[in-house]
Amino acid sequence: MKALVFGGSGKIGSAVAWDLAKDEQVEAIGITGRHIETLEKVKQWIGSDKIVPHVLDVNDKDAAIKLMKQYDAGAIALPDRRTSYRMIQFAIEAGLHIVDMLEEYHRRPDAYETEGLELPEGMSLNEYGDWLHETAIKNGVTFIDGMGFAPGLSNVTVGEAIRKMDKADSAVARVGGIPAKEFAVKHPLRYMITWAFEHVLREYMIDLYVKKDGKVVEVPAIGDRETFQFDKFGKSETLQCAVTPGMPSFIYSRPDLKDFAEKTVRWPGHWDGVDTLKECGLLDIEPHDFEGTKIVPRKFLLSMITPRLQAKEGESDVCVMYNTTIGTKNGEPIKTEHFMWDVADTENGISSMMRVTGFPVAIAVKLILEGLIPEKGIVPPEDCIKGVVYDRFLEELKKRNINILEVSE
């Protein structure tokens, strides 16, 4: 078994490779990046001869496909839609089973802030999603779109809750990566970068689809806010969440839901700060004239705030999940909730976000390699992690000390 990780020199990609390297059945793990020095550092950190560095230009289709044909399955840990879609298209053409963690679409690519996504000539955005799906089926490719934390663990757990009900009426997934509480006050917005921050800001600005009263409606991001108390795993913390575009597949894969939304979890005060930035125009992407020079407000903001949001020596993060699914079972109302509170592995230098995003991707790649996920085409996590595969998935998470609590009443 051989696996290939695109973006293997980044934090999440390196976590995928780190996890795969510990599996005795996986004989080789390729990691791609732009610089051999960075790739060699990742190999040294992982400490395994299974790691094979590959310098790759994502624009070089021939080189990418040639490399893909040397592996059995792959994972995409790239930071934006342009590069992710490009590798997805190459993988489908090469016949490589692939797991992608970005998921800004489910056969319907998101129309806003496309980050340089390039469509084949004469093809619309929606036609492109269907074309990828149909081409993957034709080429016998399994393409899991949106595996990781959110999307990923959120999809899998809500999907399981729905399967256990006779009828599901509503679902809301509350998920997010935040600084450990003692470090939150040391950073602007009570936030610390655990993911590609430019992409995070994009998710704060675009419109997205949710289900309300049985209808698919378009709403602005970071609305419909909730304050809640997280009281599992010995914790008692007040947190806030707001709607974001993290699980778009459910609009299509679970059309019978009357209400559905995914919300991003943050410490109190974060969303108020984001509101201020938006009101001041600092999250806009249209160039602004400043003393005769054109500047993009969001890029300027990123240049100023990013250093202030980086984790300092000794600081760590937490990933939180609190999902609620409501429906009926045997004629009675039922509510099923899933909880997770994950902390960083400071001993090995692996953040919580690396753990709960990278490790599920590695597990999914392994499940494909073992033939346990046979579905072809674009497949969301909620449709392929089910039954005995769901049980195996949770077992693998527990081995990595990622614990998910299910409570039904």
VENBELWO-V285573 format. One line per field, one symbol per residue. phi: phi as a letter, one per 40 degrees, with the letter a starting at -180 (. if undefined). A space follows every 10 residues. Layout:
phi: ???
This chain:
phi: .bbbbcgccc cccccccdcc cccccccabc bbacbccccc ccdcccgbcc cbcbcacccc cccccdcdcc bcaabbbcca cdcccccccc ccccgccabb bcfbabgbdd cbfcfgdbcd dgbcdccccc cdcccccdcg bcbcbgbica chdccccccc dcccbcabba abbbaibbcd dcbcccbdgf bbcbadcccc cdccbccabb bbfgbcbcbc cgcfcbbabc bbfgbabcbb aacaccbccc dbcbccccba abbccacdhc ccccdcdccc gcbcbcdbcb fgbcbcdccc ddcccddcbc ccdgcabbbb babbbbabaf gbcabbbbba bbbccccbgb cccccccccd ccccdccccc gcbcdbgcbc dcbbbafccc ccdcccccdc gbbbcbbba
